[in-house]
Amino acid sequence: MDKLKVFETFVSVATRGSLSAAARAEGVAPAVVSRRLDALEEHLGVKLLVRTTRRLALTHEGTAFLDDCQRILAEVAGAEASVSAGGVQASGHLRVTAPAGFGRRHVAPLVPPFHAAHPRLRISLNLSDRVIDVAGEGYDCAVRVGDLPDSTLVSIRLADNRRLAVATPAYLRRRGRPRHPRDLAQHDCLVLSSDASQTRGWAFRVPRTAHGRNDERALAGAGVPTDAEHELIHLRPSGPLDCSDGQVLHDWCLAGHGIAWRSIWEVEHEIAAGLLVPVLEDFAAPPNGVYVVLPHATRHAPLRVRLWVDYLKERYADPGFWRRLV
């Protein structure tokens, strides 16, 4: 038995949650994965996984063994890298997913130079506005923008992301300018379909009254209000048009069909050119984040994943990166 290979298979099954996902990640048949697990459990004399037709769960022994396997595999990868001829070199298949619009502009351009630095890698990039099941669908990591749902996945914040409500001057002349987030109910709002990644709606920072109720009159007065004077709300506005693709919403907004809630990196050029106008700026929410999400802690991740995460951190921390690509 090739212990390292079997350890890798066990970790893949445990973190991805199914034999089929682990098999897809390794490029083998599920039966091969099943035989490896059977051989490992027979060798150890303990049951590591409880497998049924519907679900897979770690036993107590399996949970403890998973931590040890992840640590061992990370140490082996580090040892190999430390003596490689070209320094730290990653190998294998790196599978990354990202939102379509953000991924096209801020992830895809980074893939070729990263591959040039690590030519032994094969890299697959999936761009989709659907929320991908990272572990279940066989991905090493996901880049995600905005608020993250509660999850057992590990998330690392890479950069800030500010969002604005925008519309064309022609639309605002025709329909009027909203003065408060509640006014959006009287407007045509261009929203992502329910199966896309914008799960919590549009975020706004609104003042509190003494009774804890929202009141725009609380904006009056000098100085910058403290956080105690405001609360963050999430609205789900509606309109006659929705789409699962953010770029389509952007195009519809530019054509004057309604108000859209977009990231600053998507609309900065159009705002500067006067093609789009921000609205409800007094209620703009604090920046949310750009994250990389992993099935487990980076110290247990393969070398290729750790190097990719470090690369994203380095590039996104450079203000010049955003200026060049916006």
FENSUL-V729156 format. One record per backbone hydrogen bond with DSSP energy under -1.0 kcal/mol. CO is the residue of the C=O (numbers start at 1). NH is the residue of the N-H. E is the energy in kcal/mol with one decimal. If there is no record, write none. Layout:
{{CO & NH & E} {CO & NH & E}}
This chain:
{{1 & 3 & -1.2} {2 & 6 & -2.5} {3 & 7 & -3.1} {4 & 8 & -2.7} {5 & 9 & -2.2} {6 & 10 & -2.6} {7 & 11 & -2.6} {8 & 12 & -2.4} {9 & 13 & -2.6} {10 & 14 & -2.6} {11 & 15 & -2.5} {12 & 16 & -2.2} {13 & 17 & -1.9} {18 & 22 & -1.7} {19 & 23 & -2.6} {20 & 24 & -2.4} {21 & 25 & -2.1} {22 & 26 & -1.8} {23 & 27 & -1.4} {23 & 28 & -2.0} {29 & 32 & -1.1} {29 & 33 & -1.3} {30 & 34 & -2.5} {31 & 35 & -2.2} {32 & 36 & -2.0} {33 & 37 & -2.1} {34 & 38 & -2.4} {35 & 39 & -2.4} {36 & 40 & -2.3} {37 & 41 & -2.6} {38 & 42 & -2.3} {39 & 43 & -2.3} {40 & 44 & -2.3} {41 & 45 & -2.1} {48 & 59 & -2.2} {50 & 57 & -2.0} {55 & 52 & -2.5} {57 & 50 & -3.4} {59 & 63 & -2.3} {60 & 64 & -1.7} {61 & 65 & -2.5} {62 & 66 & -2.2} {63 & 67 & -1.5} {64 & 68 & -1.5} {65 & 69 & -2.7} {66 & 70 & -2.6} {67 & 71 & -2.0} {68 & 72 & -2.6} {69 & 73 & -2.8} {70 & 74 & -2.1} {71 & 75 & -2.2} {72 & 76 & -2.4} {73 & 77 & -2.4} {74 & 78 & -2.2} {75 & 79 & -2.3} {76 & 80 & -2.5} {77 & 81 & -2.2} {78 & 82 & -2.0} {81 & 84 & -1.0} {84 & 87 & -1.6} {92 & 122 & -2.4} {94 & 124 & -2.8} {95 & 140 & -2.0} {95 & 141 & -1.4} {96 & 126 & -2.8} {97 & 143 & -2.8} {98 & 128 & -2.2} {99 & 103 & -2.9} {100 & 104 & -2.3} {101 & 105 & -1.5} {102 & 106 & -3.1} {103 & 107 & -1.4} {103 & 108 & -3.5} {107 & 110 & -1.6} {108 & 111 & -1.1} {110 & 114 & -1.8} {111 & 115 & -2.6} {112 & 116 & -2.4} {113 & 117 & -1.6} {114 & 118 & -1.1} {118 & 121 & -2.0} {122 & 94 & -3.0} {124 & 96 & -2.9} {126 & 98 & -2.2} {129 & 197 & -1.1} {132 & 134 & -1.2} {133 & 137 & -2.6} {134 & 139 & -2.8} {135 & 138 & -1.2} {141 & 97 & -1.4} {142 & 293 & -3.4} {144 & 291 & -3.3} {154 & 294 & -3.1} {156 & 292 & -2.2} {159 & 290 & -2.8} {161 & 288 & -2.4} {162 & 264 & -2.7} {164 & 262 & -2.5} {165 & 279 & -2.9} {166 & 260 & -2.4} {167 & 277 & -3.2} {168 & 172 & -2.0} {169 & 173 & -2.3} {170 & 174 & -1.9} {171 & 175 & -2.8} {172 & 176 & -2.1} {180 & 183 & -2.4} {181 & 184 & -1.6} {182 & 185 & -1.4} {183 & 186 & -2.1} {184 & 187 & -1.9} {188 & 259 & -2.6} {191 & 243 & -1.7} {193 & 196 & -1.9} {197 & 199 & -1.9} {202 & 235 & -3.0} {204 & 233 & -2.9} {206 & 231 & -2.5} {209 & 212 & -2.1} {213 & 209 & -1.8} {215 & 218 & -1.8} {216 & 219 & -1.9} {217 & 220 & -1.7} {226 & 229 & -1.6} {227 & 230 & -1.7} {229 & 208 & -3.0} {231 & 206 & -2.6} {233 & 204 & -2.4} {235 & 202 & -2.9} {238 & 189 & -1.2} {241 & 191 & -1.1} {243 & 193 & -1.4} {245 & 249 & -1.5} {246 & 250 & -2.2} {247 & 251 & -2.4} {248 & 252 & -2.7} {249 & 253 & -2.4} {250 & 254 & -2.3} {251 & 255 & -1.5} {252 & 257 & -2.2} {253 & 256 & -1.9} {259 & 190 & -3.1} {260 & 166 & -3.0} {262 & 164 & -3.0} {263 & 266 & -1.5} {263 & 267 & -1.1} {264 & 268 & -1.7} {267 & 271 & -2.5} {268 & 272 & -2.4} {269 & 273 & -1.9} {270 & 275 & -2.0} {270 & 276 & -1.3} {271 & 274 & -1.2} {277 & 167 & -1.6} {280 & 283 & -1.4} {281 & 284 & -1.5} {283 & 205 & -3.0} {288 & 161 & -2.4} {289 & 146 & -3.2} {290 & 158 & -3.8} {290 & 159 & -1.3} {291 & 144 & -2.6} {292 & 156 & -2.3} {293 & 142 & -2.2} {294 & 154 & -2.7} {297 & 300 & -1.7} {298 & 301 & -1.2} {302 & 306 & -2.1} {303 & 307 & -2.7} {304 & 308 & -1.6} {305 & 309 & -2.6} {306 & 310 & -2.2} {307 & 311 & -2.1} {308 & 312 & -2.5} {309 & 313 & -2.4} {310 & 314 & -2.3} {311 & 315 & -2.5} {312 & 316 & -2.9} {313 & 317 & -1.5} {315 & 318 & -1.2} {318 & 321 & -1.5} {319 & 323 & -1.7} {320 & 324 & -2.0} {321 & 325 & -1.5} {322 & 326 & -2.0}}
